[in-house]
Amino acid sequence: MVEVVPAAPPCEVFLDLAWPGSMARRVVVSVSRDTSLGRQFVLLCSGQRGACYANTRMLEVEFEGQPGEYMLGGDYQNNDGEGGDALLPDLTQGEYWTSDKAGAVRPWGYDTALGAQFRITTRDFHPGTGWSGVFGEVVRGLEVVKEASQHRPITEVTVVRCGVMLSR
């Protein structure tokens, strides 16, 4: 795997989100490639292995209006929450962190089934609490994520384009 996406300092990927009545707007995520989930997220944003987050929809919003609210997406197979198999084995490899801040990006699960689905936190947790397993964070466009999470039905919010940001 290191030959495809080598372990390295964080890189940035983008998700362009759109929903009815809105133009596509960019969300930039800094991803740790020193984790299996981070490398997989980069692969699914680039489409390098064929599977890609482009043209997938957000699936649900959990803990709506509460601390730790998040938006779920990433089912590149079925686009209904029943797919999104992991591309890489052993998604627990690497040092993940805990975050109590909006913008944290983390997995839906660590198993092979649904292992590509991801969550983006849209509201801060209470300080000192938070989600574990974080492999990335929104560095630009958090307002887009928050606005998208308010749209109903959430399944109308789609990732219309995605990719890896090039270094300057």
N, C-alpha and C positions, 0 to 999 in steps of 0.2 A: 504494500500500500504506500510506503514512503516514496516510491518512485512516481506514483500518480499525483499525490498531493503530499509533499514532504512536510514533516513537522518543522515549524518555523514560527517566527513571531506572528502575531495576529495579522489577518488580512481583512479587507473590507469587501462585502458583497452587497448587492442591492436587490430589493424587491419593489417593483412599481405596482402600487395598489390602485384599483379603480372600482367604482360602483356606479349604478345608474345616477345620472345627474352630476357626475364628477369627472374631471380629467384624471388621467393616470398621474400619480404623485409618488415620489421616490422616498423609500426608507432605506437607510444605509446601516448595516450591521457589522460591527467589528467582531470577528470570529477567531477564537483560539484554535489553531490547527494542531496544537499539541494534545488534542483529545480526539478520540474516534468520532464522536458526534460532530465536533467542529469540522473535521475533514469531510465527513459525509455531507454536512450542510453546504460546504463549498462545492462539492461535486454536484449536488442537486440544484444549486443556483447556476452552475456553469453548464449543466447538461452534458458534461464530458463523457459520462457513461450511458447516455441516451435518456435515462430518467431525468425529469426536470420539474421544478416547481412552477414553471411558466404555465399559464392557463389553468391553474388550480384555484379553488375558492377557499375562503375561510369557512370553517365548519361550525363553530359555536363560540359563545362568550360565556365563561364560567365566573362565578362570584360577582355577578353584575352589580356595579355600584358599591362594592365592598373593597376593603384593602386586599391587595393581591389579585384583583381582577385580571384575567388574561383572555386572549383570543387564540384559538386553536386553528391550525391549518396544516398543509403538507401532505395530503393524500394524493400523490401523483398518479396512483394506479386507478382508483375508482371515483375519486372526487366526491365521496360521500361519507368519509370517516371510517370506512371499513377496510381501506387499503393503506398503502404507504409502507411497504416492507423495507426493512433496513437494507442498505447497499453493502455495508461493511459488517464483519463479524465483531463480536465482543465490544459493544458500544460503551461499556463501562471503563475502557482503557483511557487513562489520562487523568489529570488533576482538574476536576471541576470545582466551581466555587459556589457560594451561597450569596444571594442578593435580595435585598428588600426594596429595591428601586424599580420603578416603571422602566420598561425597555429591556429587562432581562430576557434573554432567549434561552429556552431550555427544552428538553425532549418531552414528548408525551409518554414515552416508555423506553426502556433499554433492551427490550427483546427484539427478535427479528420481525415479528408481526407488528405493524404500526410504528416501527422504530424510526421512520423518516418523518413522522408527524412532529410538529414543533408548536411551542406556545410562546407568545410574546406577552409579557406582563404589561398591563395598561395603567395600573394604579399601584403606587407605593404600598408596601406592607407597613405594619407598625415597626418602628426602629428596633433592631435586634432580632427580628423574626424574618422570615423570607423563604424563598424557594431554593432548594439545592439542585445540583446537576446543571448549573448554568454554564453554557459554553460560548455565549456571545451576548452583546449588548447593542441596542440601537444607539448610534452616535449622531445620526441626523434623521429627521423625519418622525420623531416620536409624536408630534402633533398629528401627523397623518394616521399613525396607528390608533391613536386615541379617537380621532374622528371616525375612522373606519369601524371601530368597535361599537360605535353608537348607531350605525346604519342597521336597519331591519328590513327584510331578513338579512342576517349576517352572511348567509350563503350567496348573496349578490356581490359581496366584496371578493374580487379576484386579484390574483397575482398575474398581471398581464405580461410582464417581462421580468427577468431576473438575470443576474450575472455577477461576475467578479470585477471589482473596481481595479483599474490599472494604477500602479504607482506613478507618481510624477517624477 
